Amino acid sequence: MTASGKNGRRPLTAIITCSVFVSALLLSSALLPSVFRLSSLSLLTGILFIYLTSTTIAIRELINSARIVIREVKNKNIENARNNLSMIVGRDTQNLSEEGVLKATIETLSENLSDGVIAPLFYLALGGLPFAMAYKAINTLDSMVGYKNDRYKNFGWAAARLDDIANYIPARITGMLIAFSSAVAFRSPFIVHSSLKTMFRDGRKHTSPNAGIPEAAMSGALGVRLGGPSAYCGIIVQKPYIGTETEVDYLAASEKTIKVVMFSSVAGIAISAVVLYARGIYG
């Protein structure tokens, strides 16, 4: 197919992508109130609301997977660590050093804190479950076909662009939460300055308009340098470095990352709950 033919598909793929988003929003808006009305008990309604909300949040499996990677590194089973890491990152892992494995773990935890936790909570607070579920549809579509490769290039671009737009504000909220949660977790107010300084300085170096923000905030909070060259499908991609190179224990830093992610998640849930309570939103 010619380039013009492929590009001609773009309006169609944009329509399909938007249709998925609108369908998720309209269906959840129409069905959820009816579901909640079936439950006359406020306790049951609350439990159902919490359950449905949990389906839009994806962090537990990521943390568990990261812990397995860290455990394998601790046990000096680098091959097992690489194999387990490959399940949660898109880059090639077979030739990564121990430090490379741990850096990739920190990066994916930071990025997925935004995509998998803070973003759905943001949309939950903004418009209730319909907004959270619509966001989840966008993010899922992007993860499935939003990659910039030849196979999905002319279909996935619309999903990727819509996901970029949807995550613009949540990514920056995530960076802020990382900065302040790190200060609380490690009982050091000075971390806030280092985290935010790195976020504002290096957050936009990433090829993604959003992924670099939480990564840079985490980099500044932990005093680690992230980014750099990475291999994807055998091709080396030159990515800019995020943060300042220092003598640091990346194993300890990766364990601290899990702590920061958990603190940030709790903070995000608490803020979202307060907003929902104030607005009286369920579905």
N, C-alpha and C positions, 0 to 999 in steps of 0.2 A: 504494500500500500504506500502511496506517495505521502510526503510530509504534509502536503495540503489536505490530503484525505484524513490523515491522523488528526491534524489540528482541527479539521471540521467536526470531529467528534466532541470537541470540548464543550460547546454549548449544550449538547445532549447530556454529557456526563455531569455538567453542572446542574442541569434540571433533575437528573436522577438523584444526585447527592442531596439537593435541597428537598426533594420529595421524601427521601428517607427521614430527614430532619423534621420536616413539617408533619409527616405521618406519625412519627414518634410523639411529637408534641400534642397533636390533636387527639390521638388515640388515648394517651395517658390523661389528657385533660377531660375527655369524655367519660372514660371508664373509672378512674380513681374515685371521683365523688360517689359514684354508685356503689363501689366496693366498700367505701367507708360507711355509707348509709346502711349497709347490710349488718354492720356491727353496731348494735344499740348500746353496747357497753364501752365507756370511754377507755377503760383499761385495754380491752381487746383492740380497739381502734389504735391506741398508742403502740401496742406491740406490733400490729400490722404495719403501721407507719415506719417503725424502726426497722422492721424486716425489709420492707421495700426500699428504704433508704440504703440499707447495707448492700443491696444488689447493685447499687450505682458506685460503690466505693471498693476499690481494689488495692489493698495494701498488705493484708495479712500474708497472702501467699508469697508476695515479693519479699517481705521481711524474712519469712521462713527460708526462702531460697537463698537469700543473701547470707543468712546464718550458716547454712550448709556450706556455702563457698568459703566463708571465713573459717569454719571448723576444719575443712579440708586443707586450707593453707596452714593452719596451726599444726595439723598433723603431718605436714610436709608432703601431702598427696597432691602435688601441683596438677597432675593430669586430671584427677577427679575434680579439682577446683575449676579447671578450665571447662570441663564437660558440663558441670552444673551451672557455671556462669553463662554458657552458650544458650541456656534456656531462658535467660532474662535480659539478654542484650542482643543487638543486631550485628555487632562487629564479629570478625573472625577471632576466635579465642585460642586456637590450637598452638600458637607460637608466643603467647603472652608470658612475660616473666611474672614472678610472684607479685612484684610491685604493680605491674600492668593489670593483673587480675583484680587486685585490691582497689586500684584507681577506678577501673570500670565498674566495680561494685558500688563505690561511693557515688559515681556519676549517675548510674541508673536509679539508685535509691533517691537521689536528689530530684531528678527529673520526674520520676513517677510519684513522688510526694505531691507534686503539682497536678499532674494528669489524673492520678488515681484517687486522690483524697481531697485536696483543697478545691480543685475546680468543680467537682460535683457538689461539694458542700456550699460553694459560692452560689451555684445556680439553684440549689435547694433553698437557700436563704432568699434568693432573689425572686423566685416564682414557684416555690414548692416542688413537689415530686415531678410534675410534668416537665419543668425546666431541667431538673436533674436527669431525668430519663432521656430527654431530648439531647442533652449534652453527651450522655453515655452512648447514644446512637452515633453521634458525630465522631467521638473518640474511637469507638469500635471500628467504624468504617475506615477511619484514617489508619488504624493499626493493621487492618486487613489489606487495603489497596492503596494507601497513601504514600507508599514508597516511590522514590524517584528513580525507577529503573525502566528498562525498555518495555517490560511486559505490562506494567500498570501506569506508565508515564502519562498516557492520555486519558486514563480513567481516574487514576488516583490523585491527580493534581487538584481537582475540585475539593475532594475530601481533605487533602492536606491544607489547602488554603482556608477552608471553613474551620478546621481544627486550630489553625494558627490564630484566627480571629477569636474563636471561643476561649482560647487559653491565654489571651494577651493579658487581661486583668488578673486572673487567678495566678499566673506565673509570678507576677510582681507582688501579689499578696503573699505567696509562698516564700519568696525571698525575704520579706519582712518577718514572717513568722519564724523562719530559720534563724535569723539574726537574734531575735528576742528569746526564742526558745533555747538557743544555745547558751545565751547568757544565764538563763534560769537553770538549765541542766547542769552547767559546769560552774555555776555560782561566780561568774565573772562578768561584770557589766562592761568591761573593756572589749569583750568579744563583739558587742553590737557594732561598735565603730569599725572594727576590722572587717566584719562580715558585710556591712553595708557599703564600705569603701570599695571592697573588691567587687561587690555586685554592680555598683554604678560604673566602675572602671572597666570591668571585663565581661559583664553580662551580655553585652551586645556583640562580642567577638564571635560567638557561636553562629554557625550557619542557620540555625533555627532562631526565629525572633523571640522564642520563649524558653527553650531548654537551657540556654546559657545563664538565665537569671537565677534559678535555684542552685545550679551548679556553682556559680560564682559566689553566691551567698554562703554555701556550704564550704567552699574552698577557703574563704576568708575566716569563717568561724573556726575551722580546724587547723588552719595554717598549712594547707597542702596545695600542691599544684596539680591541676587536672588538665584534660584536653591533650593536645599533641597528636602526632600521626597515629592513625588507626587503619586497620585493614578491613575492607568490606568485599566479600566475594573474591578475595585474592588481590584486590586493588588497594594500594596504599592511598589514603586520603589525608592530605595535610591539613590538620585542624589546628587553630591557634591555641596557645596555652592559656589557661585560666588560673589566676593566682600567682603567687611568688614562690619560687623554688626555695625550700628550706630543708634542713635535716629533720626529718619527721618519721615516726614509726607508722607506716601505712596500715599495718595490722590493727594497731590501737585506734587509728583514725577511722577505719571502717567500722569498728565496734561502736565508736562514738557517733558515727553517722546514724546507726540504727536508733540510738538513744534520742538524737535530735529529731529524727523522723517521727518517733513515737510522741515526743513532747509537742511537736508542731501539729500532729494529727489531733491530739487531745485539745489543743488550743483552738484549732479550726472547728472541731465539733462543738466546743463550748460556745464559741462566737456564733456559729450557725444556729445553735439551739436557742440562744438568747434572742436573736433576730426573729426566729420562727415563733417563739413564745410571745414576743412583743406584737407581732403581726397577726397572730392567731391562725397561722397557715398549717394545714395538713396536706390536702391533696391539691 
